[in-house]
């Protein structure tokens, strides 16, 4: 399914395809453990607050990478 875009607001949709690769994931974890790979996370928000993240992004006030936490049932 194509990712939706909103040209009026300057939003473009991008399709991303990933593959499950345990060896590659293990290598990434090892790189993080060795300090060779660092991802700076500015905030972690629950999925219910995703609209707030979009609003901040729209106003240019998003401080950096945001991890959206899924709802755990």
PDB file with SEQRES, HELIX, SHEET and CRYST1 records, atoms N, CA, C and O in Angstrom:
SEQRES   1 A   73  UNK UNK UNK UNK UNK UNK UNK UNK UNK UNK UNK UNK UNK          
SEQRES   2 A   73  UNK UNK UNK UNK UNK UNK UNK UNK UNK UNK UNK UNK UNK          
SEQRES   3 A   73  UNK UNK UNK UNK UNK UNK UNK UNK UNK UNK UNK UNK UNK          
SEQRES   4 A   73  UNK UNK UNK UNK UNK UNK UNK UNK UNK UNK UNK UNK UNK          
SEQRES   5 A   73  UNK UNK UNK UNK UNK UNK UNK UNK UNK UNK UNK UNK UNK          
SEQRES   6 A   73  UNK UNK UNK UNK UNK UNK UNK UNK                              
HELIX    1 AA1 UNK A    7  UNK A    9  5                                   3    
HELIX    2 AA2 UNK A   22  UNK A   34  1                                  13    
HELIX    3 AA3 UNK A   47  UNK A   49  5                                   3    
HELIX    4 AA4 UNK A   50  UNK A   59  1                                  10    
SHEET    1 AA1 2 UNK A  41  UNK A  46  0                                        
SHEET    2 AA1 2 UNK A  65  UNK A  69  1                                        
CRYST1    1.000    1.000    1.000  90.00  90.00  90.00 P 1           1          
ATOM      1  N   UNK A   1       0.845  -1.165   0.000  1.00  0.00           N  
ATOM      2  CA  UNK A   1       0.000   0.000   0.000  1.00  0.00           C  
ATOM      3  C   UNK A   1       0.899   1.239   0.000  1.00  0.00           C  
ATOM      4  O   UNK A   1       1.782   1.354   0.850  1.00  0.00           O  
ATOM      5  N   UNK A   2       0.692   2.150  -0.922  1.00  0.00           N  
ATOM      6  CA  UNK A   2       1.532   3.348  -0.986  1.00  0.00           C  
ATOM      7  C   UNK A   2       1.357   4.215   0.255  1.00  0.00           C  
ATOM      8  O   UNK A   2       0.269   4.295   0.826  1.00  0.00           O  
ATOM      9  N   UNK A   3       2.441   4.858   0.657  1.00  0.00           N  
ATOM     10  CA  UNK A   3       2.380   5.785   1.795  1.00  0.00           C  
ATOM     11  C   UNK A   3       1.687   7.063   1.336  1.00  0.00           C  
ATOM     12  O   UNK A   3       2.014   7.590   0.272  1.00  0.00           O  
ATOM     13  N   UNK A   4       0.729   7.574   2.122  1.00  0.00           N  
ATOM     14  CA  UNK A   4       0.015   8.790   1.706  1.00  0.00           C  
ATOM     15  C   UNK A   4       0.894  10.026   1.831  1.00  0.00           C  
ATOM     16  O   UNK A   4       1.785  10.089   2.679  1.00  0.00           O  
ATOM     17  N   UNK A   5       0.636  10.987   0.988  1.00  0.00           N  
ATOM     18  CA  UNK A   5       1.351  12.257   1.017  1.00  0.00           C  
ATOM     19  C   UNK A   5       0.349  13.379   1.243  1.00  0.00           C  
ATOM     20  O   UNK A   5      -0.851  13.192   1.044  1.00  0.00           O  
ATOM     21  N   UNK A   6       0.831  14.527   1.651  1.00  0.00           N  
ATOM     22  CA  UNK A   6       0.007  15.719   1.808  1.00  0.00           C  
ATOM     23  C   UNK A   6       0.795  16.872   1.213  1.00  0.00           C  
ATOM     24  O   UNK A   6       1.492  17.598   1.922  1.00  0.00           O  
ATOM     25  N   UNK A   7       0.674  17.032  -0.105  1.00  0.00           N  
ATOM     26  CA  UNK A   7       1.454  18.025  -0.841  1.00  0.00           C  
ATOM     27  C   UNK A   7       1.218  19.437  -0.314  1.00  0.00           C  
ATOM     28  O   UNK A   7       2.145  20.246  -0.274  1.00  0.00           O  
ATOM     29  N   UNK A   8      -0.011  19.739   0.090  1.00  0.00           N  
ATOM     30  CA  UNK A   8      -0.350  21.077   0.564  1.00  0.00           C  
ATOM     31  C   UNK A   8       0.481  21.476   1.783  1.00  0.00           C  
ATOM     32  O   UNK A   8       0.840  22.643   1.939  1.00  0.00           O  
ATOM     33  N   UNK A   9       0.784  20.508   2.642  1.00  0.00           N  
ATOM     34  CA  UNK A   9       1.578  20.783   3.843  1.00  0.00           C  
ATOM     35  C   UNK A   9       3.050  20.420   3.663  1.00  0.00           C  
ATOM     36  O   UNK A   9       3.830  20.525   4.610  1.00  0.00           O  
ATOM     37  N   UNK A  10       3.436  19.996   2.467  1.00  0.00           N  
ATOM     38  CA  UNK A  10       4.823  19.642   2.215  1.00  0.00           C  
ATOM     39  C   UNK A  10       5.225  18.310   2.815  1.00  0.00           C  
ATOM     40  O   UNK A  10       6.397  18.091   3.123  1.00  0.00           O  
ATOM     41  N   UNK A  11       4.247  17.409   2.983  1.00  0.00           N  
ATOM     42  CA  UNK A  11       4.520  16.089   3.553  1.00  0.00           C  
ATOM     43  C   UNK A  11       4.580  15.078   2.422  1.00  0.00           C  
ATOM     44  O   UNK A  11       3.673  15.010   1.592  1.00  0.00           O  
ATOM     45  N   UNK A  12       5.635  14.305   2.391  1.00  0.00           N  
ATOM     46  CA  UNK A  12       5.729  13.268   1.371  1.00  0.00           C  
ATOM     47  C   UNK A  12       5.703  11.903   2.037  1.00  0.00           C  
ATOM     48  O   UNK A  12       6.195  11.733   3.153  1.00  0.00           O  
ATOM     49  N   UNK A  13       5.137  10.953   1.356  1.00  0.00           N  
ATOM     50  CA  UNK A  13       5.081   9.587   1.876  1.00  0.00           C  
ATOM     51  C   UNK A  13       6.212   8.763   1.279  1.00  0.00           C  
ATOM     52  O   UNK A  13       6.539   8.905   0.101  1.00  0.00           O  
ATOM     53  N   UNK A  14       6.796   7.915   2.083  1.00  0.00           N  
ATOM     54  CA  UNK A  14       7.898   7.075   1.635  1.00  0.00           C  
ATOM     55  C   UNK A  14       7.615   5.641   2.063  1.00  0.00           C  
ATOM     56  O   UNK A  14       7.328   5.381   3.231  1.00  0.00           O  
ATOM     57  N   UNK A  15       7.697   4.720   1.123  1.00  0.00           N  
ATOM     58  CA  UNK A  15       7.552   3.306   1.444  1.00  0.00           C  
ATOM     59  C   UNK A  15       8.901   2.764   1.887  1.00  0.00           C  
ATOM     60  O   UNK A  15       9.916   2.990   1.228  1.00  0.00           O  
ATOM     61  N   UNK A  16       8.911   2.058   2.988  1.00  0.00           N  
ATOM     62  CA  UNK A  16      10.137   1.472   3.506  1.00  0.00           C  
ATOM     63  C   UNK A  16       9.924  -0.031   3.630  1.00  0.00           C  
ATOM     64  O   UNK A  16       8.947  -0.482   4.229  1.00  0.00           O  
ATOM     65  N   UNK A  17      10.830  -0.786   3.069  1.00  0.00           N  
ATOM     66  CA  UNK A  17      10.751  -2.237   3.142  1.00  0.00           C  
ATOM     67  C   UNK A  17      11.907  -2.747   3.979  1.00  0.00           C  
ATOM     68  O   UNK A  17      13.053  -2.342   3.781  1.00  0.00           O  
ATOM     69  N   UNK A  18      11.612  -3.619   4.897  1.00  0.00           N  
ATOM     70  CA  UNK A  18      12.657  -4.191   5.743  1.00  0.00           C  
ATOM     71  C   UNK A  18      12.590  -5.706   5.651  1.00  0.00           C  
ATOM     72  O   UNK A  18      11.569  -6.284   5.280  1.00  0.00           O  
ATOM     73  N   UNK A  19      13.686  -6.320   5.994  1.00  0.00           N  
ATOM     74  CA  UNK A  19      13.704  -7.775   6.015  1.00  0.00           C  
ATOM     75  C   UNK A  19      14.157  -8.227   7.389  1.00  0.00           C  
ATOM     76  O   UNK A  19      14.977  -7.574   8.034  1.00  0.00           O  
ATOM     77  N   UNK A  20      13.632  -9.319   7.813  1.00  0.00           N  
ATOM     78  CA  UNK A  20      14.012  -9.872   9.095  1.00  0.00           C  
ATOM     79  C   UNK A  20      15.366 -10.558   8.935  1.00  0.00           C  
ATOM     80  O   UNK A  20      15.495 -11.522   8.179  1.00  0.00           O  
ATOM     81  N   UNK A  21      16.361 -10.064   9.641  1.00  0.00           N  
ATOM     82  CA  UNK A  21      17.709 -10.598   9.513  1.00  0.00           C  
ATOM     83  C   UNK A  21      18.348 -10.618  10.898  1.00  0.00           C  
ATOM     84  O   UNK A  21      18.908  -9.619  11.349  1.00  0.00           O  
ATOM     85  N   UNK A  22      18.259 -11.758  11.563  1.00  0.00           N  
ATOM     86  CA  UNK A  22      18.754 -11.882  12.934  1.00  0.00           C  
ATOM     87  C   UNK A  22      20.251 -11.586  13.029  1.00  0.00           C  
ATOM     88  O   UNK A  22      20.688 -10.958  13.993  1.00  0.00           O  
ATOM     89  N   UNK A  23      21.035 -12.018  12.061  1.00  0.00           N  
ATOM     90  CA  UNK A  23      22.482 -11.760  12.087  1.00  0.00           C  
ATOM     91  C   UNK A  23      22.779 -10.270  12.013  1.00  0.00           C  
ATOM     92  O   UNK A  23      23.637  -9.760  12.734  1.00  0.00           O  
ATOM     93  N   UNK A  24      22.066  -9.581  11.139  1.00  0.00           N  
ATOM     94  CA  UNK A  24      22.274  -8.151  10.986  1.00  0.00           C  
ATOM     95  C   UNK A  24      21.855  -7.414  12.266  1.00  0.00           C  
ATOM     96  O   UNK A  24      22.556  -6.506  12.714  1.00  0.00           O  
ATOM     97  N   UNK A  25      20.735  -7.794  12.843  1.00  0.00           N  
ATOM     98  CA  UNK A  25      20.279  -7.171  14.081  1.00  0.00           C  
ATOM     99  C   UNK A  25      21.277  -7.430  15.204  1.00  0.00           C  
ATOM    100  O   UNK A  25      21.574  -6.533  15.992  1.00  0.00           O  
ATOM    101  N   UNK A  26      21.784  -8.633  15.277  1.00  0.00           N  
ATOM    102  CA  UNK A  26      22.780  -8.982  16.286  1.00  0.00           C  
ATOM    103  C   UNK A  26      24.030  -8.122  16.127  1.00  0.00           C  
ATOM    104  O   UNK A  26      24.615  -7.680  17.116  1.00  0.00           O  
ATOM    105  N   UNK A  27      24.431  -7.892  14.900  1.00  0.00           N  
ATOM    106  CA  UNK A  27      25.598  -7.042  14.630  1.00  0.00           C  
ATOM    107  C   UNK A  27      25.336  -5.602  15.082  1.00  0.00           C  
ATOM    108  O   UNK A  27      26.217  -4.963  15.658  1.00  0.00           O  
ATOM    109  N   UNK A  28      24.144  -5.097  14.825  1.00  0.00           N  
ATOM    110  CA  UNK A  28      23.808  -3.739  15.254  1.00  0.00           C  
ATOM    111  C   UNK A  28      23.824  -3.624  16.775  1.00  0.00           C  
ATOM    112  O   UNK A  28      24.322  -2.639  17.319  1.00  0.00           O  
ATOM    113  N   UNK A  29      23.283  -4.624  17.461  1.00  0.00           N  
ATOM    114  CA  UNK A  29      23.295  -4.624  18.926  1.00  0.00           C  
ATOM    115  C   UNK A  29      24.731  -4.635  19.442  1.00  0.00           C  
ATOM    116  O   UNK A  29      25.057  -3.917  20.387  1.00  0.00           O  
ATOM    117  N   UNK A  30      25.581  -5.438  18.830  1.00  0.00           N  
ATOM    118  CA  UNK A  30      26.987  -5.501  19.237  1.00  0.00           C  
ATOM    119  C   UNK A  30      27.670  -4.149  19.027  1.00  0.00           C  
ATOM    120  O   UNK A  30      28.478  -3.730  19.856  1.00  0.00           O  
ATOM    121  N   UNK A  31      27.353  -3.463  17.926  1.00  0.00           N  
ATOM    122  CA  UNK A  31      27.924  -2.147  17.665  1.00  0.00           C  
ATOM    123  C   UNK A  31      27.491  -1.142  18.729  1.00  0.00           C  
ATOM    124  O   UNK A  31      28.295  -0.325  19.178  1.00  0.00           O  
ATOM    125  N   UNK A  32      26.223  -1.201  19.133  1.00  0.00           N  
ATOM    126  CA  UNK A  32      25.745  -0.320  20.199  1.00  0.00           C  
ATOM    127  C   UNK A  32      26.482  -0.638  21.490  1.00  0.00           C  
ATOM    128  O   UNK A  32      26.933   0.267  22.193  1.00  0.00           O  
ATOM    129  N   UNK A  33      26.605  -1.933  21.804  1.00  0.00           N  
ATOM    130  CA  UNK A  33      27.288  -2.351  23.030  1.00  0.00           C  
ATOM    131  C   UNK A  33      28.746  -1.891  23.065  1.00  0.00           C  
ATOM    132  O   UNK A  33      29.264  -1.565  24.134  1.00  0.00           O  
ATOM    133  N   UNK A  34      29.406  -1.861  21.917  1.00  0.00           N  
ATOM    134  CA  UNK A  34      30.811  -1.429  21.837  1.00  0.00           C  
ATOM    135  C   UNK A  34      30.954   0.087  21.762  1.00  0.00           C  
ATOM    136  O   UNK A  34      32.066   0.612  21.805  1.00  0.00           O  
ATOM    137  N   UNK A  35      29.832   0.786  21.649  1.00  0.00           N  
ATOM    138  CA  UNK A  35      29.873   2.243  21.542  1.00  0.00           C  
ATOM    139  C   UNK A  35      30.181   2.741  20.148  1.00  0.00           C  
ATOM    140  O   UNK A  35      30.491   3.919  19.971  1.00  0.00           O  
ATOM    141  N   UNK A  36      30.104   1.870  19.152  1.00  0.00           N  
ATOM    142  CA  UNK A  36      30.392   2.253  17.769  1.00  0.00           C  
ATOM    143  C   UNK A  36      29.172   2.848  17.062  1.00  0.00           C  
ATOM    144  O   UNK A  36      29.306   3.509  16.031  1.00  0.00           O  
ATOM    145  N   UNK A  37      28.007   2.613  17.610  1.00  0.00           N  
ATOM    146  CA  UNK A  37      26.767   3.106  17.011  1.00  0.00           C  
ATOM    147  C   UNK A  37      25.949   3.753  18.111  1.00  0.00           C  
ATOM    148  O   UNK A  37      25.650   3.130  19.130  1.00  0.00           O  
ATOM    149  N   UNK A  38      25.596   4.994  17.896  1.00  0.00           N  
ATOM    150  CA  UNK A  38      24.822   5.726  18.902  1.00  0.00           C  
ATOM    151  C   UNK A  38      23.656   6.414  18.209  1.00  0.00           C  
ATOM    152  O   UNK A  38      23.845   7.133  17.227  1.00  0.00           O  
ATOM    153  N   UNK A  39      22.467   6.195  18.714  1.00  0.00           N  
ATOM    154  CA  UNK A  39      21.277   6.872  18.212  1.00  0.00           C  
ATOM    155  C   UNK A  39      20.795   7.788  19.331  1.00  0.00           C  
ATOM    156  O   UNK A  39      20.393   7.321  20.397  1.00  0.00           O  
ATOM    157  N   UNK A  40      20.837   9.080  19.082  1.00  0.00           N  
ATOM    158  CA  UNK A  40      20.381  10.042  20.082  1.00  0.00           C  
ATOM    159  C   UNK A  40      18.860  10.136  20.035  1.00  0.00           C  
ATOM    160  O   UNK A  40      18.282  10.555  19.032  1.00  0.00           O  
ATOM    161  N   UNK A  41      18.231   9.746  21.119  1.00  0.00           N  
ATOM    162  CA  UNK A  41      16.773   9.789  21.218  1.00  0.00           C  
ATOM    163  C   UNK A  41      16.402  10.967  22.105  1.00  0.00           C  
ATOM    164  O   UNK A  41      16.794  11.026  23.271  1.00  0.00           O  
ATOM    165  N   UNK A  42      15.650  11.901  21.549  1.00  0.00           N  
ATOM    166  CA  UNK A  42      15.263  13.093  22.291  1.00  0.00           C  
ATOM    167  C   UNK A  42      14.064  12.836  23.191  1.00  0.00           C  
ATOM    168  O   UNK A  42      13.932  13.451  24.249  1.00  0.00           O  
ATOM    169  N   UNK A  43      13.184  11.919  22.767  1.00  0.00           N  
ATOM    170  CA  UNK A  43      11.960  11.696  23.538  1.00  0.00           C  
ATOM    171  C   UNK A  43      11.388  10.332  23.225  1.00  0.00           C  
ATOM    172  O   UNK A  43      11.632   9.760  22.163  1.00  0.00           O  
ATOM    173  N   UNK A  44      10.629   9.829  24.166  1.00  0.00           N  
ATOM    174  CA  UNK A  44       9.869   8.590  23.998  1.00  0.00           C  
ATOM    175  C   UNK A  44       8.430   8.912  24.357  1.00  0.00           C  
ATOM    176  O   UNK A  44       8.156   9.419  25.445  1.00  0.00           O  
ATOM    177  N   UNK A  45       7.504   8.619  23.443  1.00  0.00           N  
ATOM    178  CA  UNK A  45       6.099   8.951  23.694  1.00  0.00           C  
ATOM    179  C   UNK A  45       5.212   7.745  23.409  1.00  0.00           C  
ATOM    180  O   UNK A  45       5.520   6.931  22.539  1.00  0.00           O  
ATOM    181  N   UNK A  46       4.108   7.635  24.148  1.00  0.00           N  
ATOM    182  CA  UNK A  46       3.166   6.556  23.852  1.00  0.00           C  
ATOM    183  C   UNK A  46       2.465   6.820  22.515  1.00  0.00           C  
ATOM    184  O   UNK A  46       2.332   7.968  22.088  1.00  0.00           O  
ATOM    185  N   UNK A  47       2.028   5.763  21.874  1.00  0.00           N  
ATOM    186  CA  UNK A  47       1.364   5.861  20.574  1.00  0.00           C  
ATOM    187  C   UNK A  47       0.193   6.838  20.613  1.00  0.00           C  
ATOM    188  O   UNK A  47      -0.076   7.530  19.631  1.00  0.00           O  
ATOM    189  N   UNK A  48      -0.497   6.895  21.739  1.00  0.00           N  
ATOM    190  CA  UNK A  48      -1.653   7.790  21.866  1.00  0.00           C  
ATOM    191  C   UNK A  48      -1.274   9.261  21.706  1.00  0.00           C  
ATOM    192  O   UNK A  48      -2.142  10.090  21.432  1.00  0.00           O  
ATOM    193  N   UNK A  49       0.009   9.602  21.872  1.00  0.00           N  
ATOM    194  CA  UNK A  49       0.466  10.988  21.753  1.00  0.00           C  
ATOM    195  C   UNK A  49       1.136  11.281  20.414  1.00  0.00           C  
ATOM    196  O   UNK A  49       1.826  12.291  20.272  1.00  0.00           O  
ATOM    197  N   UNK A  50       0.939  10.410  19.439  1.00  0.00           N  
ATOM    198  CA  UNK A  50       1.578  10.591  18.136  1.00  0.00           C  
ATOM    199  C   UNK A  50       1.173  11.904  17.473  1.00  0.00           C  
ATOM    200  O   UNK A  50       1.984  12.528  16.789  1.00  0.00           O  
ATOM    201  N   UNK A  51      -0.066  12.325  17.670  1.00  0.00           N  
ATOM    202  CA  UNK A  51      -0.507  13.589  17.059  1.00  0.00           C  
ATOM    203  C   UNK A  51       0.303  14.766  17.590  1.00  0.00           C  
ATOM    204  O   UNK A  51       0.548  15.725  16.857  1.00  0.00           O  
ATOM    205  N   UNK A  52       0.724  14.709  18.855  1.00  0.00           N  
ATOM    206  CA  UNK A  52       1.564  15.757  19.426  1.00  0.00           C  
ATOM    207  C   UNK A  52       2.923  15.798  18.742  1.00  0.00           C  
ATOM    208  O   UNK A  52       3.461  16.873  18.476  1.00  0.00           O  
ATOM    209  N   UNK A  53       3.470  14.629  18.461  1.00  0.00           N  
ATOM    210  CA  UNK A  53       4.754  14.553  17.754  1.00  0.00           C  
ATOM    211  C   UNK A  53       4.622  15.184  16.377  1.00  0.00           C  
ATOM    212  O   UNK A  53       5.485  15.957  15.962  1.00  0.00           O  
ATOM    213  N   UNK A  54       3.548  14.860  15.669  1.00  0.00           N  
ATOM    214  CA  UNK A  54       3.329  15.435  14.339  1.00  0.00           C  
ATOM    215  C   UNK A  54       3.170  16.957  14.425  1.00  0.00           C  
ATOM    216  O   UNK A  54       3.689  17.689  13.582  1.00  0.00           O  
ATOM    217  N   UNK A  55       2.456  17.419  15.440  1.00  0.00           N  
ATOM    218  CA  UNK A  55       2.261  18.867  15.589  1.00  0.00           C  
ATOM    219  C   UNK A  55       3.594  19.567  15.825  1.00  0.00           C  
ATOM    220  O   UNK A  55       3.856  20.612  15.230  1.00  0.00           O  
ATOM    221  N   UNK A  56       4.437  19.005  16.686  1.00  0.00           N  
ATOM    222  CA  UNK A  56       5.751  19.601  16.940  1.00  0.00           C  
ATOM    223  C   UNK A  56       6.598  19.595  15.674  1.00  0.00           C  
ATOM    224  O   UNK A  56       7.294  20.568  15.385  1.00  0.00           O  
ATOM    225  N   UNK A  57       6.539  18.508  14.926  1.00  0.00           N  
ATOM    226  CA  UNK A  57       7.298  18.430  13.676  1.00  0.00           C  
ATOM    227  C   UNK A  57       6.815  19.500  12.703  1.00  0.00           C  
ATOM    228  O   UNK A  57       7.613  20.123  12.003  1.00  0.00           O  
ATOM    229  N   UNK A  58       5.510  19.704  12.668  1.00  0.00           N  
ATOM    230  CA  UNK A  58       4.939  20.700  11.766  1.00  0.00           C  
ATOM    231  C   UNK A  58       5.336  22.125  12.093  1.00  0.00           C  
ATOM    232  O   UNK A  58       5.423  22.968  11.201  1.00  0.00           O  
ATOM    233  N   UNK A  59       5.577  22.398  13.364  1.00  0.00           N  
ATOM    234  CA  UNK A  59       5.970  23.755  13.762  1.00  0.00           C  
ATOM    235  C   UNK A  59       7.480  23.912  13.850  1.00  0.00           C  
ATOM    236  O   UNK A  59       7.980  25.002  14.129  1.00  0.00           O  
ATOM    237  N   UNK A  60       8.207  22.822  13.612  1.00  0.00           N  
ATOM    238  CA  UNK A  60       9.661  22.888  13.655  1.00  0.00           C  
ATOM    239  C   UNK A  60      10.223  22.863  15.069  1.00  0.00           C  
ATOM    240  O   UNK A  60      11.372  23.251  15.280  1.00  0.00           O  
ATOM    241  N   UNK A  61       9.432  22.413  16.042  1.00  0.00           N  
ATOM    242  CA  UNK A  61       9.894  22.406  17.431  1.00  0.00           C  
ATOM    243  C   UNK A  61      10.210  21.004  17.943  1.00  0.00           C  
ATOM    244  O   UNK A  61      10.397  20.814  19.144  1.00  0.00           O  
ATOM    245  N   UNK A  62      10.272  20.038  17.060  1.00  0.00           N  
ATOM    246  CA  UNK A  62      10.626  18.679  17.461  1.00  0.00           C  
ATOM    247  C   UNK A  62      12.111  18.652  17.780  1.00  0.00           C  
ATOM    248  O   UNK A  62      12.923  19.022  16.933  1.00  0.00           O  
ATOM    249  N   UNK A  63      12.491  18.220  18.994  1.00  0.00           N  
ATOM    250  CA  UNK A  63      13.886  18.336  19.408  1.00  0.00           C  
ATOM    251  C   UNK A  63      14.848  17.318  18.804  1.00  0.00           C  
ATOM    252  O   UNK A  63      16.062  17.483  18.924  1.00  0.00           O  
ATOM    253  N   UNK A  64      14.346  16.287  18.170  1.00  0.00           N  
ATOM    254  CA  UNK A  64      15.223  15.265  17.600  1.00  0.00           C  
ATOM    255  C   UNK A  64      14.472  13.963  17.385  1.00  0.00           C  
ATOM    256  O   UNK A  64      13.257  13.965  17.182  1.00  0.00           O  
ATOM    257  N   UNK A  65      15.190  12.858  17.429  1.00  0.00           N  
ATOM    258  CA  UNK A  65      14.589  11.549  17.198  1.00  0.00           C  
ATOM    259  C   UNK A  65      13.590  11.226  18.302  1.00  0.00           C  
ATOM    260  O   UNK A  65      13.847  11.475  19.480  1.00  0.00           O  
ATOM    261  N   UNK A  66      12.447  10.669  17.907  1.00  0.00           N  
ATOM    262  CA  UNK A  66      11.398  10.310  18.861  1.00  0.00           C  
ATOM    263  C   UNK A  66      11.067   8.838  18.670  1.00  0.00           C  
ATOM    264  O   UNK A  66      10.849   8.378  17.549  1.00  0.00           O  
ATOM    265  N   UNK A  67      11.032   8.113  19.767  1.00  0.00           N  
ATOM    266  CA  UNK A  67      10.620   6.718  19.747  1.00  0.00           C  
ATOM    267  C   UNK A  67       9.158   6.673  20.161  1.00  0.00           C  
ATOM    268  O   UNK A  67       8.790   7.162  21.229  1.00  0.00           O  
ATOM    269  N   UNK A  68       8.323   6.081  19.304  1.00  0.00           N  
ATOM    270  CA  UNK A  68       6.900   5.942  19.618  1.00  0.00           C  
ATOM    271  C   UNK A  68       6.707   4.554  20.210  1.00  0.00           C  
ATOM    272  O   UNK A  68       7.021   3.542  19.583  1.00  0.00           O  
ATOM    273  N   UNK A  69       6.186   4.529  21.423  1.00  0.00           N  
ATOM    274  CA  UNK A  69       6.025   3.256  22.155  1.00  0.00           C  
ATOM    275  C   UNK A  69       4.644   2.669  21.879  1.00  0.00           C  
ATOM    276  O   UNK A  69       3.633   3.342  22.080  1.00  0.00           O  
ATOM    277  N   UNK A  70       4.596   1.426  21.424  1.00  0.00           N  
ATOM    278  CA  UNK A  70       3.300   0.795  21.155  1.00  0.00           C  
ATOM    279  C   UNK A  70       2.566   0.508  22.449  1.00  0.00           C  
ATOM    280  O   UNK A  70       3.159   0.415  23.524  1.00  0.00           O  
ATOM    281  N   UNK A  71       1.278   0.373  22.314  1.00  0.00           N  
ATOM    282  CA  UNK A  71       0.445   0.023  23.460  1.00  0.00           C  
ATOM    283  C   UNK A  71       0.635  -1.467  23.720  1.00  0.00           C  
ATOM    284  O   UNK A  71       0.494  -2.280  22.806  1.00  0.00           O  
ATOM    285  N   UNK A  72       0.951  -1.824  24.945  1.00  0.00           N  
ATOM    286  CA  UNK A  72       1.141  -3.218  25.310  1.00  0.00           C  
ATOM    287  C   UNK A  72      -0.118  -3.688  26.018  1.00  0.00           C  
ATOM    288  O   UNK A  72      -0.514  -3.152  27.053  1.00  0.00           O  
ATOM    289  N   UNK A  73      -0.738  -4.711  25.427  1.00  0.00           N  
ATOM    290  CA  UNK A  73      -1.985  -5.218  26.021  1.00  0.00           C  
ATOM    291  C   UNK A  73      -1.713  -6.362  26.955  1.00  0.00           C  
ATOM    292  O   UNK A  73      -2.643  -6.912  27.544  1.00  0.00           O  
TER     293      UNK A  73                                                      
END                                                                             
